[in-house]
Amino acid sequence: MNDFYKKLVDLYAGGELTEELEEELEADAFRDPELSYEMTTLKRTVDLIQSSPEPNFTEESYQRILMKLYARGVDLQHKTPTPAHLQYSLPIQT
Amino acid sequence: MPNDSLRDSLAEKRWLTALAQGDPSALGGLYEMYGERIFRYTYRMLGNRSDAEDATAETFLRVLRRSAELRADGAFRTWLFRIARNLCIDKLRQHKLIELPPDAQYGGSEDRTALRITVQQALADLPTEYRDPLVLCDLEDMPAREAAEVLKISVPALKSRLYRGRRALRDKLCGTMEKKMPLEKKLR
């Protein structure tokens, strides 16, 4: 396979080709087993990576990271800045 | 800009401003915003939960230490990922981490767990220069331009590594794919 087709296959696998070019390349693949194999396996690889389940950020991990930061002396008690109109208490009118 | 992005951008700016003004508690806000993404990224780079937790904590510690350098100009996320990446590279150099302890908390069926382990092992076997773009672009769904900034390379260089990485991963996963994709389902 020449470099031009190799480049096209890379773009095809990443979904970066226009619909028209994609169809043309797929038509070519019917006549070229090597091209067909390259397209199919590479596209399948990208699908496999992208559908691979993502690591679960568990509550335990969340807390353990917080504890590591606390242990290093970081105070993470974040507080949303109080809106200006709530910063001062107004005298209650009776 | 969608409302969620705008809200996140404003929140990020608020926390960064507070942190730059010396309020360490603002780090908690940034951890809420980015902790999960950094954890996922470091997990995928290092291959195990414990090291990912260490690397995530260290990433935010470094943000705090370097808070004087912070600018709320939209480049924070790139900078954050760059810190996390450097920490991962250091850890990989120190330990050559490739073992994958079974992770019951990963969730999903046995098939999905097996798939995750297969992909993770194949990724772990790749050189870092290929693994980086695959994790950032294909797993973290980061735009090419931003991933290139994280890795301090040009967009064409990133794409070249990404394409070569996909081919290398394909070669490693070949057996798995043959099982999952019978010949008759291929294009021909």
Chai-1 contact restraints between the chains, C-beta under 6 A:
chainA,res_idxA,chainB,res_idxB,connection_type,confidence,min_distance_angstrom,max_distance_angstrom,comment,restraint_id
A,D10,B,Y163,contact,1.0,0.0,6.0,A-B,restraint_1
A,A29,B,L187,contact,1.0,0.0,6.0,A-B,restraint_2
A,S36,B,L187,contact,1.0,0.0,6.0,A-B,restraint_3
A,S36,B,R188,contact,1.0,0.0,6.0,A-B,restraint_4
A,T40,B,K186,contact,1.0,0.0,6.0,A-B,restraint_5
A,T40,B,L187,contact,1.0,0.0,6.0,A-B,restraint_6
A,T41,B,R170,contact,1.0,0.0,6.0,A-B,restraint_7
A,L42,B,R170,contact,1.0,0.0,6.0,A-B,restraint_8
A,R44,B,M177,contact,1.0,0.0,6.0,A-B,restraint_9
A,R44,B,M181,contact,1.0,0.0,6.0,A-B,restraint_10
A,T45,B,R166,contact,1.0,0.0,6.0,A-B,restraint_11
A,T45,B,L169,contact,1.0,0.0,6.0,A-B,restraint_12
A,T45,B,R170,contact,1.0,0.0,6.0,A-B,restraint_13
A,I49,B,D138,contact,1.0,0.0,6.0,A-B,restraint_14
A,Q50,B,D138,contact,1.0,0.0,6.0,A-B,restraint_15
A,S52,B,R116,contact,1.0,0.0,6.0,A-B,restraint_16
A,S52,B,V119,contact,1.0,0.0,6.0,A-B,restraint_17
A,P53,B,G108,contact,1.0,0.0,6.0,A-B,restraint_18
A,P53,B,R112,contact,1.0,0.0,6.0,A-B,restraint_19
A,P53,B,R116,contact,1.0,0.0,6.0,A-B,restraint_20
A,E54,B,R40,contact,1.0,0.0,6.0,A-B,restraint_21
A,P55,B,R40,contact,1.0,0.0,6.0,A-B,restraint_22
A,P55,B,Y43,contact,1.0,0.0,6.0,A-B,restraint_23
A,N56,B,Q105,contact,1.0,0.0,6.0,A-B,restraint_24
A,N56,B,Y106,contact,1.0,0.0,6.0,A-B,restraint_25
A,N56,B,G107,contact,1.0,0.0,6.0,A-B,restraint_26
A,F57,B,E36,contact,1.0,0.0,6.0,A-B,restraint_27
A,F57,B,F39,contact,1.0,0.0,6.0,A-B,restraint_28
A,T58,B,Q105,contact,1.0,0.0,6.0,A-B,restraint_29
A,S61,B,E53,contact,1.0,0.0,6.0,A-B,restraint_30
A,R64,B,E53,contact,1.0,0.0,6.0,A-B,restraint_31
A,I65,B,E53,contact,1.0,0.0,6.0,A-B,restraint_32
A,I65,B,T56,contact,1.0,0.0,6.0,A-B,restraint_33
A,I65,B,A57,contact,1.0,0.0,6.0,A-B,restraint_34
A,K68,B,A57,contact,1.0,0.0,6.0,A-B,restraint_35
A,L69,B,A57,contact,1.0,0.0,6.0,A-B,restraint_36
A,R72,B,L61,contact,1.0,0.0,6.0,A-B,restraint_37
A,D75,B,P24,contact,1.0,0.0,6.0,A-B,restraint_38
A,D75,B,S25,contact,1.0,0.0,6.0,A-B,restraint_39
A,L76,B,L27,contact,1.0,0.0,6.0,A-B,restraint_40
A,L76,B,G28,contact,1.0,0.0,6.0,A-B,restraint_41
A,Q77,B,S25,contact,1.0,0.0,6.0,A-B,restraint_42
A,H78,B,S25,contact,1.0,0.0,6.0,A-B,restraint_43
A,H78,B,G28,contact,1.0,0.0,6.0,A-B,restraint_44
A,H78,B,G29,contact,1.0,0.0,6.0,A-B,restraint_45
